[in-house]
Amino acid sequence: MKIATWNIERLRHRARLGIIETLCEQANADILVLTETDASVKLNYKYCYKTPFLRELAPKAYTPMENRVSIYTNYKCKTRHATFDKQTALCVELETERGNLLVYGTTIGIYGNRHRGFAEELAKQLVDIKRLSSDNQNLCVCGDFNCSFADSYYYTKSARRAITESFSENNLALLTKNRPECIDHIAVSYKFVADSAVQIEEWNTDKKLSDHKGIIVSL
């Protein structure tokens, strides 16, 4: 199974949309989570689950087709689970060949980790994660964490500590934690990963199509 995520920076490079779509397709992910995204992105997946369009929230701040999280997959959704903020985090329970998997696609800190609302937003998302991890469910938390774990690229000590402690308590493996200059992450329940070999790849490493790298985990 392949799980991937990429923050496409509100399609600031809209003129290169075709290249962005091609790279998303070439990732060949079973589950692809795009953040800071836009419904203009058209990919060859059976399903696309989205947070609401942001124009309704703030007409002057967003273009008509912008939304914060989209989950592309060929897996059928059994149900959608509530999140602390339907604009910012999306959770779908997918029926996969490895068993049901709750995929929590998110952006933690829509204004970055230096904004005064970041700590509060993070705390609310960690409450979501604790709730969704209960009852022995398989969970994948995937998206823009605005926090690196391998270096000093972009992080706060408090966020790094809170996320690490939460994932440990809820038996989530942060599979991308050792990647340098990486603030977009994929965490999966240990029991879902089981004894799978884990491989990690990146794209847009020169950050010419977005200010974020794309990252994919193969189990």
DOTI-324976 format. One line per 3 residues: number of its first residue (from 1); their letters; for each residue x, z, y of N, C-alpha, C. Coordinates in steps of 0.1 Angstrom, whole numbers, padded with zeros to 4 digits, m for minus. Each point is the difference from the previous one (the first is absolute). Example, Ala and Ser with C-alpha at 12.3 -4.5 7.8 and 13.67 -1.06 7.14 Angstrom:
1) as) 0132 0078 m0057 m0009 0000 0012 0009 0000 0012; m0004 m0007 0011 0009 0000 0011 m0008 0008 0011;
This chain:
1) mki) 0008 0000 m0012 m0008 0000 0012 0009 0000 0012; m0005 m0008 0011 0008 0000 0012 m0009 0005 0011; 0005 0009 0008 m0007 0005 0012 0009 m0002 0012;
4) atw) m0006 m0006 0011 0008 m0003 0012 m0007 0004 0012; 0008 0002 0011 m0006 0003 0013 0009 m0006 0011; m0007 m0004 0011 0007 m0005 0012 m0009 0002 0012;
7) nie) 0007 0005 0011 m0006 0001 0013 0003 m0013 0007; m0010 m0008 0004 0002 m0013 0006 m0001 0001 0015; 0001 0012 0006 0001 0002 0014 m0011 m0007 0008;
10) rlr) m0012 0001 m0004 m0011 m0005 0008 0001 m0015 0002; 0006 m0007 m0009 0002 m0014 0000 0006 m0005 0014; 0010 0007 0004 0007 m0004 0013 0007 m0013 m0002;
13) hra) 0003 m0004 m0012 0006 m0013 m0003 m0011 m0009 m0006; m0011 0000 0006 m0012 m0008 m0005 0004 m0015 m0001; 0009 m0005 0008 0004 m0014 m0001 0006 m0003 m0014;
16) rlg) 0005 0010 m0007 0006 m0001 m0013 m0008 0005 m0011; m0013 0000 0003 m0010 0006 m0010 0002 m0007 m0014; 0002 m0013 m0001 0002 m0006 m0012 0011 0005 m0008;
19) iie) 0011 0003 0006 0012 0006 m0006 m0003 0014 m0005; m0007 0008 0008 m0004 0013 m0003 m0008 0000 m0013; m0010 m0009 0000 m0009 m0001 m0012 0008 m0004 m0012;
22) tlc) 0009 m0010 0001 0008 m0004 m0011 0009 0011 m0006; 0006 0008 0009 0008 0012 m0005 m0009 0010 m0007; m0012 0002 0005 m0009 0009 m0007 m0004 m0005 m0014;
25) eqa) m0002 m0013 m0001 m0004 m0006 m0013 0012 0000 m0009; 0012 m0002 0005 0012 0000 m0008 0004 0013 m0006; m0005 0011 0006 0002 0013 m0005 m0007 0002 m0014;
28) nad) m0010 m0008 m0002 m0007 0000 m0013 m0004 0014 m0004; m0005 0007 0009 m0004 0014 m0003 m0014 0001 m0006; m0002 0009 m0009 m0013 0003 m0005 m0008 0007 0010;
31) ilv) 0006 0008 0008 m0006 0008 0011 0009 m0002 0012; m0006 m0005 0011 0008 m0002 0013 m0008 0007 0011; 0007 0009 0006 m0006 0007 0012 0007 m0005 0013;
34) lte) m0008 m0006 0008 0005 m0004 0013 m0005 0010 0011; 0009 0004 0009 m0004 0009 0011 0002 m0007 0013; m0006 0005 0011 0000 m0006 0013 m0003 m0015 m0002;
37) tda) m0011 m0003 m0006 m0003 m0013 m0005 m0012 m0007 0007; m0004 m0011 m0006 m0009 m0009 0007 m0007 m0008 m0010; m0013 m0003 0002 m0008 m0007 m0010 0004 m0015 0000;
40) svk) 0008 m0004 0010 0005 m0014 0000 0009 m0003 m0012; 0006 0011 m0006 0008 m0002 m0012 m0009 m0003 m0012; 0003 m0012 m0006 m0008 m0004 m0011 0009 m0001 m0012;
43) lny) m0003 0007 m0011 0008 0001 m0012 m0008 m0003 m0012; 0007 m0005 m0010 m0007 m0004 m0012 m0002 0012 m0010; m0009 0009 0004 m0004 0011 m0008 m0015 0000 m0002;
46) kyc) m0004 0005 m0011 m0015 0000 m0002 m0007 0010 0009; 0007 0011 0003 m0006 0011 0008 0009 0003 0012; m0007 0004 0011 0007 0006 0012 m0009 0011 0005;
49) ykt) 0006 0012 0000 m0008 0012 0005 0007 0003 0013; m0008 0002 0011 0005 0002 0013 m0006 0012 0007; 0008 0005 0009 m0005 0010 0010 m0008 m0009 0011;
52) pfl) m0009 0007 0008 m0008 m0008 0009 0009 m0007 0011; m0006 m0010 0006 0007 m0006 0011 0001 0010 0012; 0011 m0001 0007 0003 0010 0010 m0006 m0004 0014;
55) rel) m0005 m0013 0001 m0005 m0004 0013 m0012 0009 0004; m0008 0004 m0010 m0011 0008 0003 0004 0014 0005; 0012 0005 m0004 0005 0013 0004 0005 m0001 0014;
58) apk) 0007 m0010 0003 0007 m0002 0014 0001 m0014 0003; m0011 m0006 0006 0000 m0015 0002 0011 m0005 0008; 0006 0007 0009 0010 m0005 0009 0014 0001 m0006;
61) ayt) 0001 0008 m0011 0013 0003 m0006 0004 m0009 m0012; m0011 m0006 m0006 0003 m0007 m0013 m0007 m0014 0001; 0006 m0009 m0008 m0006 m0013 m0001 m0011 0001 m0010;
64) pme) m0009 m0010 0000 m0013 0001 m0008 0002 0003 m0015; 0011 m0005 m0006 0001 0001 m0015 0010 0010 m0004; 0005 0009 0009 0010 0010 m0004 m0007 0011 m0008;
67) nrv) 0007 0005 m0010 m0003 0013 m0007 0013 0006 m0005; m0001 0013 m0003 0012 0007 m0003 0005 m0001 m0014; m0009 m0001 m0010 0004 m0001 m0014 m0008 m0010 m0008;
70) siy) 0007 m0008 m0008 m0007 m0009 m0009 0007 0001 m0013; m0008 0001 m0011 0005 0001 m0014 m0004 m0013 m0007; 0009 m0008 m0004 m0002 m0012 m0008 0003 0002 m0014;
73) tny) m0009 m0004 m0009 0002 0002 m0014 m0009 m0009 m0008; 0003 m0002 m0013 m0009 m0007 m0009 m0008 0010 m0009; 0003 0013 0002 m0006 0011 m0007 m0014 0003 0006;
76) kck) m0009 0002 m0008 m0014 0004 0005 0000 0014 0005; m0007 0003 0011 m0002 0013 0005 m0011 0007 m0007; 0002 0012 m0006 m0010 0008 m0006 m0008 0007 0011;
79) trh) 0007 0006 0009 m0007 0007 0011 0010 0001 0012; m0005 0003 0012 0008 0003 0011 m0002 0015 0003; 0012 0006 0004 0000 0015 0002 0001 0002 0015;
82) atf) m0006 0011 0005 0000 0003 0014 0014 0004 0004; 0004 m0003 0013 0013 0004 0006 m0003 0007 0013; 0010 0006 0005 m0001 0008 0013 m0004 m0009 0011;
85) dkq) 0003 m0012 0000 m0003 m0010 0011 m0001 m0014 m0006; m0012 m0005 0000 m0002 m0013 m0006 0007 m0011 0007; 0005 0002 0012 0007 m0011 0007 0015 0000 m0004;
88) tal) 0005 0011 m0005 0014 0001 m0002 0005 0001 m0014; m0009 0005 m0009 0003 0001 m0014 m0011 m0005 m0009; 0003 m0006 m0010 m0010 m0006 m0009 0004 0003 m0015;
91) cve) m0010 0005 m0008 0003 0003 m0013 m0010 m0007 m0010; 0006 m0008 m0009 m0009 m0007 m0010 0005 0004 m0014; m0009 0002 m0009 0003 0003 m0014 0000 m0013 m0007;
94) let) 0011 m0005 m0005 0001 m0013 m0007 0001 0002 m0015; m0006 m0009 m0007 0000 0000 m0014 0012 m0009 m0005; 0011 0006 m0004 0012 m0008 m0004 0002 0001 m0015;
97) erg) 0009 m0008 m0005 0003 0000 m0015 0007 0013 m0004; 0005 0008 0010 0006 0013 m0003 m0009 0011 0002; m0012 m0002 0003 m0010 0010 0003 m0004 m0001 0015;
100) nll) m0010 0008 0003 m0005 0000 0014 0011 0006 0009; 0001 m0006 0012 0010 0004 0010 m0006 0000 0014; 0001 0012 0006 m0005 0001 0014 0011 m0004 0009;
103) vyg) m0003 m0010 0008 0010 m0006 0010 m0004 0005 0014; 0009 0008 0006 m0002 0005 0013 0009 m0008 0009; m0006 m0010 0007 0008 m0007 0010 m0001 0006 0014;
106) tti) 0011 0001 0007 0000 0008 0012 0011 m0004 0010; m0003 0003 0012 0011 0001 0010 0000 0015 0005; 0011 0007 m0002 0001 0014 0005 0006 0000 0014;
109) giy) m0008 0002 0009 0005 0000 0014 m0001 m0013 0007; m0012 m0004 0005 m0002 m0013 0005 0008 m0003 0012; 0004 0010 0007 0009 m0001 0012 0014 0004 m0003;
112) gnr) 0004 0001 m0012 0014 0004 m0003 0001 0015 m0002; 0012 0004 m0005 0001 0015 m0003 0004 0008 0012; 0002 m0005 0012 0003 0008 0011 m0013 0003 0009;
115) hrg) m0011 m0006 m0004 m0012 0002 0008 m0006 0014 m0004; m0006 0006 0010 m0005 0014 m0002 m0010 0002 m0011; m0007 m0011 m0003 m0010 0001 m0011 0005 m0003 m0014;
118) fae) 0013 m0003 m0001 0005 m0003 m0013 m0001 0011 m0010; 0004 0012 0004 0000 0012 m0010 m0014 0003 m0005; m0010 m0001 0009 m0014 0002 m0004 m0005 m0010 m0009;
121) ela) 0003 m0013 0003 m0004 m0011 m0009 0006 0001 m0014; 0013 0004 0000 0007 0001 m0013 m0007 0012 m0008; m0003 0011 0007 m0006 0011 m0007 m0013 m0004 m0007;
124) kql) m0008 m0008 0007 m0013 m0004 m0005 0002 m0009 m0012; 0010 m0009 0001 0002 m0009 m0011 0005 0008 m0013; 0008 0010 0003 0005 0008 m0012 m0012 0008 m0006;
127) vdi) m0010 0003 0007 m0012 0006 m0005 m0007 m0010 m0009; m0001 m0012 0005 m0006 m0011 m0008 0008 m0002 m0014; 0013 0000 0001 0008 m0002 m0012 m0002 0011 m0010;
130) krl) 0000 0013 0005 m0002 0011 m0009 m0014 m0001 m0007; m0010 m0004 0007 m0014 m0001 m0005 0000 m0012 m0010; 0006 m0011 0003 m0001 m0012 m0009 0009 0002 m0012;
133) ssd) 0010 0009 0000 0009 0002 m0011 m0006 0010 m0010; m0011 0006 0004 m0006 0010 m0009 m0007 m0007 m0012; m0005 0008 m0009 m0007 m0005 m0012 0008 m0009 m0008;
136) nqn) 0014 0001 0000 0009 m0008 m0008 m0002 m0015 0002; m0003 m0004 0012 m0001 m0014 0003 0014 m0006 0003; 0001 m0013 m0003 0012 m0008 0004 m0002 m0005 0014;
139) lcv) 0011 0003 0008 m0001 m0004 0014 0013 m0007 0005; m0002 m0010 0008 0011 m0007 0007 m0003 0001 0015; 0010 0005 0007 0000 0001 0015 0010 m0010 0005;
142) cgd) m0005 m0009 0008 0007 m0012 0003 m0002 m0005 0014; 0010 m0002 0008 m0001 m0005 0013 0011 0004 0010; m0003 0001 0012 0009 0003 0011 0000 0015 0002;
145) fnc) 0011 0007 m0004 0001 0014 0001 0007 0005 0014; 0005 m0010 0007 0008 0003 0012 0010 0011 m0003; 0007 0000 m0011 0009 0010 m0004 0010 m0006 m0010;
148) sfa) 0013 0000 0003 0010 m0003 m0010 0004 0012 m0008; 0005 m0001 m0012 0004 0011 m0008 0015 m0001 m0004; 0006 m0012 0001 0014 m0002 m0005 0010 0001 0011;
151) dsy) m0004 0000 0013 0009 0000 0011 m0006 0005 0012; 0006 m0002 0011 m0005 0005 0013 m0006 m0011 0008; m0004 m0011 m0006 m0006 m0012 0006 m0012 0004 0009;
154) yyt) m0010 0006 m0005 m0012 0004 0008 m0008 0010 m0008; 0001 0012 0005 m0007 0011 m0007 m0001 0012 0009; m0008 0010 m0004 0000 0013 0005 0003 0010 m0012;
157) ksa) 0007 0010 0003 0002 0010 m0011 m0012 0006 m0006; m0010 0003 0009 m0012 0006 m0004 m0009 m0009 m0009; 0000 m0013 0004 m0008 m0010 m0008 0007 m0002 m0014;
160) rra) 0013 m0002 0001 0007 m0002 m0013 m0002 0012 m0010; 0001 0012 0006 m0002 0012 m0008 m0015 0001 m0005; m0010 m0003 0008 m0014 0002 m0004 m0004 m0011 m0010;
163) ite) 0005 m0012 0001 m0003 m0010 m0009 0007 0003 m0014; 0012 0004 0001 0007 0003 m0013 m0006 0011 m0007; m0004 0011 0007 m0006 0011 m0007 m0014 m0004 m0005;
166) sfs) m0008 m0007 0007 m0013 m0005 m0004 0001 m0008 m0013; 0009 m0010 0000 0001 m0008 m0012 0005 0007 m0012; 0009 0010 0002 0004 0008 m0011 m0011 0009 m0005;
169) enn) m0008 0006 0008 m0011 0008 m0004 m0011 m0008 m0007; m0001 m0013 0004 m0011 m0008 m0006 0005 m0010 m0010; 0013 0002 m0005 0006 m0008 m0011 0000 m0015 0003;
172) lal) 0005 m0003 0012 0001 m0014 0004 0015 m0003 0001; 0004 m0011 m0005 0014 m0005 0000 0001 m0009 0012; 0009 0003 0010 0002 m0008 0012 0011 m0010 m0004;
175) ltk) m0005 m0012 m0005 0009 m0009 m0007 0010 m0007 0009; m0003 0000 0013 0007 m0008 0010 0009 0009 0009; 0001 0013 m0003 0007 0009 0008 0015 m0002 0003;
178) nrp) 0006 m0007 m0009 0015 m0002 0001 0003 m0013 0007; m0009 m0007 0005 0002 m0013 0007 0004 0002 0015; 0012 m0005 0004 0004 0002 0014 m0009 m0008 0010;
181) eci) m0001 0006 0012 m0009 m0006 0010 m0014 m0004 m0005; m0005 0009 m0007 m0013 m0002 m0006 m0010 0010 0004; m0011 m0004 0007 m0010 0009 0004 m0014 m0003 m0006;
184) dhi) 0000 m0011 m0008 m0012 m0004 m0007 0002 0003 m0015; m0009 0008 m0006 0003 0006 m0013 m0011 m0002 m0010; 0004 0002 m0013 m0009 0000 m0011 0002 0012 m0008;
187) avs) m0010 0008 m0002 0001 0012 m0009 m0011 m0001 m0010; 0003 0003 m0012 m0009 m0001 m0012 0001 0012 m0008; m0012 0004 m0006 0000 0012 m0009 0010 m0002 m0011;
190) ykf) 0007 0011 m0003 0010 0000 m0010 m0005 m0005 m0014; m0012 0005 m0003 m0006 m0004 m0013 m0004 m0014 m0001; m0002 m0007 0012 m0003 m0014 0000 0013 m0008 m0002;
193) vad) 0010 0005 0006 0013 m0007 m0001 0005 0002 m0014; m0002 0012 m0006 0004 0004 m0013 0015 m0004 m0002; 0003 m0007 m0011 0014 m0003 m0003 0004 m0015 0004;
196) sav) m0008 m0005 0010 0003 m0014 0004 0013 m0001 0007; 0007 m0011 m0002 0011 m0003 0009 m0005 m0004 0013; 0007 0004 0011 m0004 m0002 0014 0010 m0009 0006;
199) qie) m0005 m0012 0006 0008 m0009 0007 m0006 m0001 0014; 0009 m0001 0010 m0004 m0001 0014 0006 m0012 0007; m0008 m0008 0007 0005 m0011 0008 m0006 0001 0014;
202) ewn) 0007 m0007 0009 m0004 0000 0014 0000 m0014 0005; m0008 m0003 0011 0000 m0013 0007 m0001 0003 0015; 0002 m0011 0008 0000 0001 0014 0011 0011 0005;
205) tdk) 0011 0000 m0007 0011 0010 0003 0006 m0003 0013; m0001 m0012 0006 0005 m0002 0013 m0010 0003 0011; m0012 0004 m0004 m0011 0004 0009 m0004 m0010 0010;
208) kls) 0000 m0013 m0003 m0003 m0011 0009 m0015 m0003 0000; m0007 0005 m0010 m0015 m0003 m0001 m0008 0012 0003; 0007 0012 0001 m0006 0012 0002 0011 0010 0002;
211) dhk) m0003 0012 0007 0010 0010 0002 0002 0009 m0013; m0007 m0004 m0011 0001 0007 m0012 0004 m0009 m0011; 0007 0006 m0010 0003 m0007 m0012 m0012 0000 m0009;
214) gii) m0001 m0010 m0009 m0010 0002 m0011 0007 0005 m0012; m0007 0008 m0008 0006 0006 m0012 m0009 m0001 m0012; 0005 m0002 m0011 m0007 m0001 m0013 0006 0008 m0011;
217) vsl) m0009 0007 m0007 0005 0007 m0012 m0006 m0006 m0013; 0008 m0002 m0009 m0004 m0005 m0013 0001 0010 m0011; m0011 0003 m0007 0000 0010 m0011 0000 m0007 m0013;
